[in-house]
């Protein structure tokens, strides 16, 4: 992984961690989410925000921590795990944007921030995967 890829992955992981961490804090503190629109409250009060009573943002915190830690680690197995987590997270993010737009008719800026970070991490993972494949085939 190049330094640029590593810095971009760490930056996106940090951005997603901050937004997910804030939403997790809001959930457990029982305070209103700071939002310039009413969309955040609507999304945060929906079933999708707390499936089975656990805030989805908590899973985001764990996912961003894992991807960030794997970005700092070395090895091909670590890279495969990081790529898998990033692609899975990006897929879920796209689904959740659809849920906000279609099912809820509202968007949460904090949620969209995590979604953008996850899609960005997935995009970086695909670029790395293609670059690694080209390197291996050139060898």
C-alpha positions in Angstrom: 0.0 0.0 0.0 1.4 3.4 -1.0 1.7 6.2 1.5 -1.0 8.1 -0.4 -3.4 5.1 -0.1 -2.5 4.7 3.5 -3.1 8.4 4.3 -6.4 8.4 2.4 -7.6 5.3 4.1 -6.7 6.6 7.5 -8.3 10.0 6.8 -11.6 8.3 5.6 -11.5 5.9 8.6 -11.0 8.9 10.9 -13.9 10.8 9.3 -16.2 7.8 9.6 -15.1 7.1 13.1 -15.8 10.7 14.2 -19.3 10.7 12.7 -20.2 7.2 13.9 -18.8 8.0 17.3 -20.9 11.2 17.6 -24.1 9.3 16.6 -23.3 6.5 19.1 -22.8 9.2 21.8 -26.1 10.8 20.9 -27.9 7.5 21.2 -26.5 6.5 24.6 -26.6 10.1 26.0 -30.2 10.5 24.9 -29.7 13.9 23.5 -30.9 15.4 20.2 -28.6 15.1 17.2 -27.1 18.4 16.0 -28.5 18.7 12.5 -29.4 21.6 10.1 -32.5 19.7 8.9 -35.2 17.5 10.5 -33.8 14.5 8.5 -31.3 13.5 11.1 -34.0 13.0 13.8 -36.2 11.1 11.5 -33.5 8.8 10.4 -32.1 8.3 14.0 -35.6 7.5 15.3 -36.2 4.8 12.6 -35.9 1.1 13.1 -32.9 1.2 10.7 -30.8 3.2 13.1 -31.2 0.7 16.0 -31.9 -2.8 14.7 -32.5 -5.0 17.7 -32.0 -2.1 20.0 -28.3 -1.7 19.1 -27.3 1.6 17.3 -26.0 0.9 13.9 -23.5 3.7 14.5 -21.8 1.5 17.1 -21.1 -1.1 14.4 -19.7 1.8 12.3 -17.4 2.7 15.1 -16.1 -0.8 15.3 -15.8 -1.1 11.5 -13.9 2.2 11.1 -11.6 1.2 14.0 -10.9 -2.2 12.3 -10.3 -0.7 8.9 -8.0 1.9 10.4 -6.0 -0.6 12.3 -5.7 -2.9 9.3 -4.4 0.1 7.3 -1.5 0.3 9.7 -0.8 -3.4 9.7 1.3 -5.3 7.1 0.8 -8.5 5.2 -1.3 -9.9 2.4 -3.8 -11.6 4.7 -4.3 -8.3 6.5 -4.8 -6.6 3.1 -7.4 -9.1 2.1 -9.3 -8.6 5.3 -9.2 -4.9 5.0 -10.4 -5.0 1.4 -13.3 -7.4 2.4 -14.4 -5.1 5.3 -14.2 -2.0 3.1 -16.2 -3.6 0.3 -18.8 -5.0 2.7 -19.1 -1.6 4.5 -19.4 0.2 1.1 -22.2 -2.1 0.1 -24.1 -1.6 3.3 -23.5 2.2 3.0 -25.1 2.2 -0.5 -28.0 0.2 0.8 -28.5 2.6 3.7 -28.5 5.7 1.5 -31.2 4.0 -0.5 -33.2 3.4 2.7 -32.9 7.0 3.7 -34.0 8.3 0.3 -36.7 5.7 -0.6 -38.0 4.2 2.7 -37.6 7.2 5.0 -37.8 10.1 2.7 -35.2 11.9 4.8 -31.4 12.1 5.0 -29.1 12.4 8.0 -25.9 14.4 7.3 -24.0 12.4 9.9 -25.1 9.1 8.3 -24.2 10.4 4.9 -20.8 11.3 6.1 -20.2 7.7 7.2 -21.6 6.4 4.0 -19.3 8.6 1.9 -16.3 7.5 4.0 -17.3 3.8 3.5 -17.8 4.1 -0.2 -14.5 6.0 -0.4 -12.7 3.2 1.5 -14.4 0.6 -0.8 -13.2 2.5 -3.8 -9.6 2.7 -2.5 -9.8 -1.1 -1.8 -10.8 -1.8 -5.4 -8.0 0.4 -6.7 -5.5 -1.4 -4.5 -6.9 -4.8 -5.6 -6.5 -3.9 -9.2 -3.0 -2.5 -8.7 -1.9 -5.6 -6.7 -3.2 -7.9 -9.5 -1.3 -5.9 -12.1 1.8 -6.1 -10.1 1.5 -9.8 -9.6 0.8 -10.5 -13.3 3.8 -8.3 -14.3 6.1 -10.4 -12.0 
